[in-house]
Amino acid sequence: MAQANNMFSPGLTVTIQCAAISPGLWAAPVTTTFTIPQSSQMTPYSIKGAPPISPNCTMTSLPVHGTSNLEVWWGTAEGAIETTWFPNTDLRGFAGASTISNTGSCLASISISPTNQQVWWITETGAIDGKVYNANGWASPGTGAGEAIPFNVVGTASTTNGGSMTGLVLEGNTGAILFWVDPYGAIAYCRWLASSGWQAVNSALPPGTASATTQLSVLSVGSSVYLFCVSPSGAVVGGNWSSTSGQYLGGMSQFAVPSSGNAAPGGELVSFGVSTQEIAVVWTTIQNNLEMSLVYGGDSPQNIQLPLTIAQSVLGGTGIAAYSMEANQCSIWWIGQSSDLRRTNVDLTKLQATTTPDWPVFEDLGPGSCKQMRSLIVQPASATEICLLYVSANDTVAVLSYTP
């Protein structure tokens, strides 16, 4: 069965026609209908009366400690930042005019502990500003030793397409690193350590590495940190530190991720750990399909690169989300050409380099359900629930809750 026709929309009624498989065989044609069962494991939530999200905004989210709630932040067309807790959808104003007005910009969040959470955004001037949560609530960063942020400076980050930024908590919650694309295509970063606070801004990958419209993906595997982006030529580029425990990190070791070389510069990419020696990277191509590469560490890396979906199966310029449901099993979500929410489940033990994608594709939300946005987030809310955040057709943040 061709993958393009192998989509299953919960609740959709389809017509099935049966006829003789060969002329001359006795058979009476039969026509019947079948309704694809709705899943009791998916629950949608939406925000009523929320101001529209800005077009270049990327949402960010964190689990609310001690609860099964999820807090999400996003930018409005006026440049303000709103937040809410799901499943409670009451709006909570977070910051006044902060991001790029009309178009919006990238947001990132980091949770180091219940009393140390951070939300950052790119301003209209290319500075990076934010708020920090402690026992007294959310407030602007302090100005004392170790508290002052060295990246709230004009021209620090690229503002093209809203900029790109992501954060990472270090092993053992000893610190955090904020990464962003600078105006010259370098990947810059700043590290925060629990023992000493914010350090100086440094360069992880040199100028010209990243497309001006790339998204960033970062993850840690043990003590190692890996970062991925799309280059101006459409290559997928990786960088890594084997350890982040030193006083001075310096630049990353750069490596090429096996790909067809036609990654969409403004498309999304996402990465996740498969094992202590293996990382999966997924991105959008200029043919509007998804590709995946498995990057193996160790002394003898063996890499697999393959297409996950067929051409024109992805709405260009939209996000990708991925989540490892169990060992060697992952789900990947994206926005389809019909503004529908699509998902495929991948068994990582059965991957082979192939040019014919045949993974089943499920349509979790029907045509016209989603907006063409950069951001698609999957976030665990509890041990038994994950939440997928997307932007609905009416420009508001919405959540689809899964209970595996």
C-alpha positions, 0 to 999 in steps of 0.5 A: 500500500502506498504511504500516501494512502495509508492514513487512518483518521480516527472517527472518519467513515470510509466506504469500502467496495469489494469486487471479484479479483479476476474476471469470470470468478463468481462474486457479487459486488459489495459496498459497505461503510466502516467508521475508524474507531476514535481513540480513548487515549487522545484528549484535546484541549484548547484556549478560548478567547486567547490572543492569536499567536504571532506567526514566527513565534516558537512556543516553549513549555515545562512540566509544573513540578508536583502536578500533572499540569503543563505550562506553555508560553507563546508570543502575541502579535503585539510582542507580549508573552502569554502563558497558561497551565494545561488542562486549566486553560485560563490565561496568565499574562507573563510579559508585556511587549518583549518579542518582535512585534507583529512577527514574534520570535523564538522562546526557550525554557530550562528547568533545573529544579522546582525553584530554578526555572528559566524562560528566554526570548529574542527581542526586536534588537537581537538581544536575549531577555527573560525571566527566572523563577525561584521560591518567590515567583517569576522575576527578571534576572538579577544583576549581582555576580553570577546573576547578570546575563551577558547575552542581553546585548543588542545584536547578540542573536539573529532575528531572521524568521524570529531567530532560533534558540534552545536550552539544555540542562546538564547532567546531574542538574549542575548547570544549563546551557543556552544556545542560539544562532547569531547574525553571522550564522555561528552557533553561540552559547552561554553556560550557567553553573550552579556554583558560579552562575553565568559565564561569558558568551562563547561560540560553539560552531563558527560563522557560516555554519547555520542557515539564517532560518534554521531551527536548533536541536540539542540533547545530552547523552550521559556527559556528552552534549550534541547539537544539530542545525541546517547549513546554508547549503542544506546539509545537516550539521552536528556538533558535540562536546564529549564532556561539559564538566570543565571550567572552559568549554570552547568550541564543539567538534563539528561533524556531518550528519548523513543526509541527502543534502537537501534539508529545508533551511527553514524547516524544523529538525528534532533529535532524541537519544536512542541509547548511550551510543546512538542518536536519531535526527529527523528533519524536513527536506526541500521536497517537503518530506521527512528524513531520519539519520541514526548517528552512532558514537563510539570508535567506529560510527555506523550511520543510517540515513533514510526517508521517513515519508514521501515527497509533499507529505509535510507542510513546509516551514512547520515543526516536527516533534518526536518522543521515545515511547519505549525502548527502540520505539518512537512516535514522530508528529508533523503537520501535513499538506492539508493542515492536518496533524500526522503521526508515524510510529517507528521501530528503530530495530527495523530501520534499513536504508531504503528509498521507499517509505512504508511506515503507517501514517496516522492522522490524529487531527483532520484537515484544516485543524492546524496552522502553518507554524514553526513550533510543534512540541511534545512534552511529558506531563507525568509518567502516564501522559504526554502532551503535544502542543500545536497551533490550531486553525484559529491561531491559538495554542492547543494541546492533544493529550496522549495516555499511552 
